[in-house]
């Protein structure tokens, strides 16, 4: 089983056509339409990867904006988490042999990838969340051995929630000692399982770490980090690359927060906090990321 992370650009012109690519094969029908993008390199920020990959696949330099959605595809033992970014053409010679401006109706009617479906808002059974049965080992794990002369590498895609109730309180979970960031207060969330959509992962993780049934809202931001010498619970150094999708979420019927996942996990406790109390708490990097895009002290108006 393999986990991968990808980034794509949704580029539209003034008439609403979408910039797509497909292979043209001599003597055969053209291949399916694809959204320009692909796998990110280890340690590469997803936004930068989207800029690079759209240029490589279409000949256009683009300015990549906000993330529109995070989706996933699980097929043949490979789970790909993908971020789709809004992008605008900056410069370039124009679409080449494999790229074309396509009307959404035409793209929907012709063969296309599941990421094109996500871009166009189409239902698609290939998108993760509809997988009937996942392998027993459902979460990404670091490699057992590194190539000679290289540090072990690990890459992880996680989904997290900025969770509020009707009174504007913020729901946080404390990272257990022995895990990276141990003792700090963190956004509830975690790794996306095989065959699971990022949105489903947020709802599941919020429940496991806090016991709350949350409604997942908008994708607020996607951030990434790289720790070249991270030390995890396994006790060995790792070149660690993480990508976080951060969503808004609300709990209409809040209760006492409590950890309900199995003992020995990465969360030691959870709690509702008044926004004013956050200044005095040791906060994780994920919470600091959230502060860049949302005013945690004004959540009562958003809940």
MOVENGI-V292134 format. One record per residue. N is the residue number from 0. RES is the residue in one small letter. PSI is psi in degrees with one decimal (* if undefined). OMEGA is omega in whole degrees, -180 to 180 (NA if undefined). D_LAST is the distance of its C-alpha to the last C-alpha in Angstrom with 2 decimals. Layout:
n=N res=RES psi=PSI omega=OMEGA d_last=D_LAST
n=N res=RES psi=PSI omega=OMEGA d_last=D_LAST
//
This chain:
n=0 res=x psi=140.2 omega=-174 d_last=38.29
n=1 res=x psi=139.8 omega=176 d_last=36.88
n=2 res=x psi=135.8 omega=-180 d_last=33.48
n=3 res=x psi=160.7 omega=178 d_last=33.17
n=4 res=x psi=133.9 omega=-177 d_last=30.69
n=5 res=x psi=162.0 omega=178 d_last=31.09
n=6 res=x psi=138.1 omega=-178 d_last=29.85
n=7 res=x psi=157.6 omega=177 d_last=30.43
n=8 res=x psi=129.2 omega=173 d_last=30.34
n=9 res=x psi=104.5 omega=-177 d_last=29.43
n=10 res=x psi=125.7 omega=179 d_last=31.89
n=11 res=x psi=149.1 omega=175 d_last=32.40
n=12 res=x psi=-174.7 omega=-174 d_last=35.04
n=13 res=x psi=-24.8 omega=-180 d_last=35.01
n=14 res=x psi=1.5 omega=178 d_last=35.85
n=15 res=x psi=1.7 omega=177 d_last=33.02
n=16 res=x psi=151.2 omega=-177 d_last=35.37
n=17 res=x psi=138.6 omega=178 d_last=34.17
n=18 res=x psi=113.4 omega=-177 d_last=36.27
n=19 res=x psi=164.2 omega=178 d_last=37.36
n=20 res=x psi=155.1 omega=170 d_last=40.18
n=21 res=x psi=153.7 omega=-180 d_last=42.64
n=22 res=x psi=137.9 omega=175 d_last=46.00
n=23 res=x psi=121.0 omega=-173 d_last=49.08
n=24 res=x psi=128.6 omega=-177 d_last=51.83
n=25 res=x psi=127.2 omega=177 d_last=55.44
n=26 res=x psi=6.1 omega=-178 d_last=56.78
n=27 res=x psi=163.3 omega=176 d_last=53.53
n=28 res=x psi=145.6 omega=177 d_last=50.40
n=29 res=x psi=154.6 omega=179 d_last=47.66
n=30 res=x psi=-178.7 omega=-179 d_last=44.99
n=31 res=x psi=157.6 omega=176 d_last=41.35
n=32 res=x psi=141.3 omega=178 d_last=38.98
n=33 res=x psi=147.5 omega=170 d_last=36.85
n=34 res=x psi=134.2 omega=-179 d_last=34.00
n=35 res=x psi=129.5 omega=-179 d_last=35.48
n=36 res=x psi=-165.0 omega=180 d_last=34.44
n=37 res=x psi=-160.2 omega=-174 d_last=35.13
n=38 res=x psi=139.1 omega=176 d_last=35.04
n=39 res=x psi=150.4 omega=177 d_last=34.07
n=40 res=x psi=158.5 omega=178 d_last=36.66
n=41 res=x psi=126.8 omega=180 d_last=36.24
n=42 res=x psi=-4.9 omega=-177 d_last=34.46
n=43 res=x psi=129.0 omega=175 d_last=33.68
n=44 res=x psi=136.1 omega=-176 d_last=30.22
n=45 res=x psi=-38.3 omega=-179 d_last=28.91
n=46 res=x psi=-43.0 omega=178 d_last=28.50
n=47 res=x psi=-36.3 omega=178 d_last=32.10
n=48 res=x psi=-41.0 omega=179 d_last=33.24
n=49 res=x psi=-43.7 omega=178 d_last=31.89
n=50 res=x psi=-46.5 omega=-178 d_last=33.87
n=51 res=x psi=-46.8 omega=-173 d_last=36.96
n=52 res=x psi=-38.1 omega=177 d_last=36.91
n=53 res=x psi=-42.3 omega=179 d_last=36.32
n=54 res=x psi=-42.7 omega=-179 d_last=39.26
n=55 res=x psi=-37.1 omega=-173 d_last=41.43
n=56 res=x psi=-20.0 omega=-174 d_last=40.85
n=57 res=x psi=-17.5 omega=-175 d_last=41.02
n=58 res=x psi=-0.6 omega=178 d_last=42.96
n=59 res=x psi=135.6 omega=165 d_last=40.18
n=60 res=x psi=136.3 omega=-178 d_last=38.62
n=61 res=x psi=156.6 omega=171 d_last=34.94
n=62 res=x psi=117.5 omega=-177 d_last=32.14
n=63 res=x psi=131.6 omega=-178 d_last=29.15
n=64 res=x psi=-132.5 omega=-175 d_last=25.70
n=65 res=x psi=153.1 omega=174 d_last=22.18
n=66 res=x psi=134.1 omega=180 d_last=21.70
n=67 res=x psi=-39.5 omega=-178 d_last=20.98
n=68 res=x psi=156.4 omega=172 d_last=20.73
n=69 res=x psi=127.8 omega=-179 d_last=22.05
n=70 res=x psi=175.7 omega=-180 d_last=24.26
n=71 res=x psi=152.7 omega=175 d_last=27.15
n=72 res=x psi=130.0 omega=178 d_last=30.59
n=73 res=x psi=118.7 omega=-175 d_last=32.59
n=74 res=x psi=131.3 omega=175 d_last=36.28
n=75 res=x psi=44.4 omega=177 d_last=39.55
n=76 res=x psi=7.3 omega=179 d_last=38.20
n=77 res=x psi=123.5 omega=178 d_last=36.28
n=78 res=x psi=120.7 omega=-180 d_last=32.48
n=79 res=x psi=115.8 omega=171 d_last=31.28
n=80 res=x psi=132.4 omega=-174 d_last=27.74
n=81 res=x psi=136.7 omega=174 d_last=27.43
n=82 res=x psi=130.2 omega=177 d_last=25.26
n=83 res=x psi=121.2 omega=-178 d_last=25.76
n=84 res=x psi=147.7 omega=167 d_last=25.63
n=85 res=x psi=139.7 omega=-178 d_last=26.07
n=86 res=x psi=148.3 omega=178 d_last=29.53
n=87 res=x psi=144.7 omega=180 d_last=32.02
n=88 res=x psi=130.6 omega=177 d_last=35.79
n=89 res=x psi=-45.2 omega=-176 d_last=37.28
n=90 res=x psi=168.4 omega=175 d_last=40.90
n=91 res=x psi=165.6 omega=-178 d_last=43.30
n=92 res=x psi=-11.2 omega=-179 d_last=46.22
n=93 res=x psi=171.0 omega=-179 d_last=44.16
n=94 res=x psi=135.9 omega=-179 d_last=43.57
n=95 res=x psi=-151.1 omega=-176 d_last=46.43
n=96 res=x psi=-29.5 omega=-176 d_last=48.12
n=97 res=x psi=-4.1 omega=-176 d_last=45.14
n=98 res=x psi=147.4 omega=-176 d_last=42.36
n=99 res=x psi=148.1 omega=171 d_last=41.84
n=100 res=x psi=123.5 omega=-170 d_last=39.52
n=101 res=x psi=133.1 omega=173 d_last=38.64
n=102 res=x psi=137.7 omega=-180 d_last=37.27
n=103 res=x psi=-37.3 omega=-180 d_last=34.21
n=104 res=x psi=-40.0 omega=179 d_last=36.15
n=105 res=x psi=-44.5 omega=-180 d_last=39.06
n=106 res=x psi=-39.9 omega=-180 d_last=37.06
n=107 res=x psi=-33.5 omega=-176 d_last=35.40
n=108 res=x psi=-24.3 omega=-178 d_last=38.86
n=109 res=x psi=168.0 omega=-180 d_last=40.57
n=110 res=x psi=133.6 omega=-178 d_last=40.24
n=111 res=x psi=162.9 omega=-179 d_last=37.28
n=112 res=x psi=162.1 omega=177 d_last=35.32
n=113 res=x psi=-26.9 omega=179 d_last=32.01
n=114 res=x psi=-28.6 omega=171 d_last=30.37
n=115 res=x psi=-40.6 omega=176 d_last=31.67
n=116 res=x psi=-43.7 omega=180 d_last=30.04
n=117 res=x psi=-40.6 omega=179 d_last=26.66
n=118 res=x psi=-39.6 omega=-176 d_last=27.33
n=119 res=x psi=-2.5 omega=180 d_last=28.33
n=120 res=x psi=30.1 omega=-178 d_last=25.58
n=121 res=x psi=144.1 omega=173 d_last=28.26
n=122 res=x psi=138.3 omega=-177 d_last=28.16
n=123 res=x psi=117.9 omega=-178 d_last=30.35
n=124 res=x psi=-13.4 omega=179 d_last=31.44
n=125 res=x psi=-18.3 omega=179 d_last=32.37
n=126 res=x psi=137.8 omega=-177 d_last=28.80
n=127 res=x psi=152.3 omega=-175 d_last=27.85
n=128 res=x psi=-15.5 omega=179 d_last=25.97
n=129 res=x psi=13.5 omega=178 d_last=28.89
n=130 res=x psi=127.2 omega=-175 d_last=31.49
n=131 res=x psi=-40.4 omega=-176 d_last=33.25
n=132 res=x psi=127.3 omega=-180 d_last=34.58
n=133 res=x psi=157.8 omega=176 d_last=33.97
n=134 res=x psi=160.1 omega=-178 d_last=36.60
n=135 res=x psi=-41.6 omega=178 d_last=36.70
n=136 res=x psi=106.9 omega=-167 d_last=35.86
n=137 res=x psi=-7.9 omega=-176 d_last=32.38
n=138 res=x psi=149.8 omega=-180 d_last=31.19
n=139 res=x psi=140.4 omega=178 d_last=32.77
n=140 res=x psi=151.9 omega=179 d_last=35.20
n=141 res=x psi=152.9 omega=179 d_last=37.19
n=142 res=x psi=146.6 omega=-179 d_last=40.72
n=143 res=x psi=-33.5 omega=-178 d_last=43.44
n=144 res=x psi=148.9 omega=175 d_last=45.76
n=145 res=x psi=157.7 omega=174 d_last=45.66
n=146 res=x psi=151.7 omega=-177 d_last=48.24
n=147 res=x psi=128.8 omega=178 d_last=51.17
n=148 res=x psi=3.2 omega=-178 d_last=50.54
n=149 res=x psi=146.7 omega=175 d_last=46.78
n=150 res=x psi=146.5 omega=176 d_last=43.89
n=151 res=x psi=142.4 omega=-180 d_last=41.88
n=152 res=x psi=145.0 omega=174 d_last=38.87
n=153 res=x psi=142.6 omega=180 d_last=35.53
n=154 res=x psi=135.8 omega=-174 d_last=32.68
n=155 res=x psi=135.4 omega=174 d_last=29.26
n=156 res=x psi=123.9 omega=-180 d_last=26.20
n=157 res=x psi=155.6 omega=178 d_last=22.98
n=158 res=x psi=131.8 omega=-172 d_last=19.40
n=159 res=x psi=157.3 omega=-177 d_last=16.56
n=160 res=x psi=133.3 omega=166 d_last=12.81
n=161 res=x psi=100.8 omega=-167 d_last=10.49
n=162 res=x psi=130.0 omega=179 d_last=8.48
n=163 res=x psi=159.7 omega=171 d_last=5.81
n=164 res=x psi=-174.4 omega=-176 d_last=5.65
n=165 res=x psi=-17.0 omega=179 d_last=5.23
n=166 res=x psi=4.5 omega=179 d_last=7.73
n=167 res=x psi=11.4 omega=176 d_last=6.58
n=168 res=x psi=153.3 omega=-178 d_last=9.14
n=169 res=x psi=135.4 omega=-179 d_last=10.08
n=170 res=x psi=120.7 omega=-180 d_last=12.02
n=171 res=x psi=155.5 omega=178 d_last=15.42
n=172 res=x psi=141.8 omega=-178 d_last=18.73
n=173 res=x psi=131.6 omega=-180 d_last=22.13
n=174 res=x psi=131.2 omega=-179 d_last=24.78
n=175 res=x psi=148.4 omega=176 d_last=28.00
n=176 res=x psi=144.9 omega=-179 d_last=31.17
n=177 res=x psi=-12.4 omega=175 d_last=33.45
n=178 res=x psi=154.8 omega=177 d_last=30.79
n=179 res=x psi=129.2 omega=-178 d_last=30.11
n=180 res=x psi=15.0 omega=-177 d_last=27.83
n=181 res=x psi=132.8 omega=179 d_last=28.65
n=182 res=x psi=-14.7 omega=180 d_last=27.21
n=183 res=x psi=157.5 omega=177 d_last=24.30
n=184 res=x psi=133.9 omega=-164 d_last=20.60
n=185 res=x psi=157.8 omega=170 d_last=19.19
n=186 res=x psi=134.6 omega=176 d_last=16.21
n=187 res=x psi=133.3 omega=-178 d_last=16.52
n=188 res=x psi=-173.7 omega=-180 d_last=18.47
n=189 res=x psi=-163.6 omega=-175 d_last=22.07
n=190 res=x psi=146.8 omega=178 d_last=24.81
n=191 res=x psi=128.0 omega=-180 d_last=24.80
n=192 res=x psi=163.6 omega=177 d_last=27.46
n=193 res=x psi=131.4 omega=178 d_last=30.30
n=194 res=x psi=11.7 omega=-176 d_last=29.49
n=195 res=x psi=140.5 omega=175 d_last=25.72
n=196 res=x psi=153.0 omega=177 d_last=23.25
n=197 res=x psi=-38.7 omega=180 d_last=20.90
n=198 res=x psi=-41.8 omega=178 d_last=17.84
n=199 res=x psi=-35.3 omega=179 d_last=19.55
n=200 res=x psi=-40.5 omega=179 d_last=20.35
n=201 res=x psi=-49.9 omega=-179 d_last=16.79
n=202 res=x psi=-42.7 omega=-180 d_last=15.98
n=203 res=x psi=-47.4 omega=-177 d_last=19.40
n=204 res=x psi=-38.8 omega=178 d_last=19.26
n=205 res=x psi=-43.1 omega=180 d_last=15.95
n=206 res=x psi=-45.6 omega=-177 d_last=17.71
n=207 res=x psi=-37.9 omega=-174 d_last=21.00
n=208 res=x psi=-19.5 omega=-175 d_last=19.91
n=209 res=x psi=-12.6 omega=-178 d_last=17.47
n=210 res=x psi=13.6 omega=-177 d_last=18.10
n=211 res=x psi=141.2 omega=173 d_last=14.54
n=212 res=x psi=110.0 omega=-173 d_last=14.00
n=213 res=x psi=150.5 omega=171 d_last=11.15
n=214 res=x psi=118.1 omega=-177 d_last=10.28
n=215 res=x psi=131.3 omega=-177 d_last=11.27
n=216 res=x psi=-129.9 omega=-173 d_last=10.28
n=217 res=x psi=153.4 omega=169 d_last=12.31
n=218 res=x psi=115.8 omega=-175 d_last=15.05
n=219 res=x psi=-40.8 omega=-174 d_last=14.47
n=220 res=x psi=161.3 omega=171 d_last=17.92
n=221 res=x psi=125.0 omega=-180 d_last=21.02
n=222 res=x psi=165.3 omega=178 d_last=23.05
n=223 res=x psi=161.5 omega=179 d_last=26.34
n=224 res=x psi=161.5 omega=175 d_last=28.73
n=225 res=x psi=125.4 omega=174 d_last=32.28
n=226 res=x psi=109.0 omega=-176 d_last=34.03
n=227 res=x psi=-22.5 omega=-179 d_last=37.71
n=228 res=x psi=46.5 omega=179 d_last=38.67
n=229 res=x psi=146.7 omega=175 d_last=35.75
n=230 res=x psi=114.7 omega=-179 d_last=36.75
n=231 res=x psi=-173.9 omega=180 d_last=34.82
n=232 res=x psi=-23.4 omega=-180 d_last=35.39
n=233 res=x psi=-18.2 omega=174 d_last=38.41
n=234 res=x psi=9.6 omega=178 d_last=40.09
n=235 res=x psi=153.0 omega=-178 d_last=41.35
n=236 res=x psi=147.3 omega=-174 d_last=40.52
n=237 res=x psi=137.9 omega=170 d_last=38.58
n=238 res=x psi=98.8 omega=-167 d_last=37.81
n=239 res=x psi=126.4 omega=179 d_last=34.11
n=240 res=x psi=118.6 omega=-180 d_last=31.95
n=241 res=x psi=144.1 omega=175 d_last=28.26
n=242 res=x psi=131.2 omega=-178 d_last=25.73
n=243 res=x psi=125.4 omega=168 d_last=21.96
n=244 res=x psi=123.6 omega=-175 d_last=19.47
n=245 res=x psi=121.5 omega=-177 d_last=15.99
n=246 res=x psi=154.9 omega=167 d_last=13.01
n=247 res=x psi=151.4 omega=178 d_last=9.25
n=248 res=x psi=150.6 omega=178 d_last=8.02
n=249 res=x psi=153.4 omega=176 d_last=5.76
n=250 res=x psi=102.9 omega=-177 d_last=7.96
n=251 res=x psi=-30.8 omega=-176 d_last=8.26
n=252 res=x psi=75.3 omega=-174 d_last=11.42
n=253 res=x psi=151.1 omega=176 d_last=11.67
n=254 res=x psi=-178.9 omega=178 d_last=15.28
n=255 res=x psi=124.8 omega=-179 d_last=17.55
n=256 res=x psi=136.2 omega=178 d_last=17.20
n=257 res=x psi=147.6 omega=180 d_last=20.54
n=258 res=x psi=126.9 omega=-179 d_last=22.31
n=259 res=x psi=-5.6 omega=177 d_last=23.70
n=260 res=x psi=168.2 omega=-177 d_last=25.50
n=261 res=x psi=147.5 omega=179 d_last=29.23
n=262 res=x psi=149.3 omega=179 d_last=30.63
n=263 res=x psi=7.0 omega=179 d_last=31.75
n=264 res=x psi=-170.8 omega=-175 d_last=28.77
n=265 res=x psi=-5.5 omega=-179 d_last=27.12
n=266 res=x psi=125.0 omega=-179 d_last=24.42
n=267 res=x psi=-30.9 omega=179 d_last=25.85
n=268 res=x psi=166.4 omega=176 d_last=22.88
n=269 res=x psi=158.8 omega=-173 d_last=19.09
n=270 res=x psi=148.6 omega=169 d_last=17.02
n=271 res=x psi=133.9 omega=180 d_last=13.80
n=272 res=x psi=139.4 omega=168 d_last=14.27
n=273 res=x psi=139.4 omega=-175 d_last=13.46
n=274 res=x psi=-33.7 omega=-179 d_last=12.87
n=275 res=x psi=-21.2 omega=-178 d_last=16.26
n=276 res=x psi=-12.9 omega=-174 d_last=18.02
n=277 res=x psi=-28.6 omega=-178 d_last=17.63
n=278 res=x psi=-24.9 omega=-176 d_last=20.62
n=279 res=x psi=5.5 omega=-177 d_last=22.89
n=280 res=x psi=146.9 omega=169 d_last=22.03
n=281 res=x psi=113.7 omega=-173 d_last=24.00
n=282 res=x psi=147.2 omega=178 d_last=21.54
n=283 res=x psi=168.8 omega=178 d_last=22.39
n=284 res=x psi=-31.6 omega=180 d_last=23.01
n=285 res=x psi=-38.2 omega=177 d_last=20.01
n=286 res=x psi=-40.7 omega=177 d_last=17.66
n=287 res=x psi=-37.9 omega=176 d_last=19.85
n=288 res=x psi=-43.3 omega=-178 d_last=19.49
n=289 res=x psi=-34.5 omega=180 d_last=15.69
n=290 res=x psi=-21.3 omega=180 d_last=16.27
n=291 res=x psi=-22.7 omega=-173 d_last=18.33
n=292 res=x psi=-9.1 omega=-179 d_last=15.67
n=293 res=x psi=143.1 omega=178 d_last=12.36
n=294 res=x psi=99.6 omega=-177 d_last=12.12
n=295 res=x psi=-17.6 omega=180 d_last=10.96
n=296 res=x psi=1.9 omega=-180 d_last=11.80
n=297 res=x psi=36.4 omega=-174 d_last=9.47
n=298 res=x psi=-16.2 omega=-178 d_last=6.02
n=299 res=x psi=-31.2 omega=179 d_last=5.35
n=300 res=x psi=-18.6 omega=-176 d_last=5.83
n=301 res=x psi=-21.5 omega=-173 d_last=3.81
n=302 res=x psi=* omega=NA d_last=0.00
//
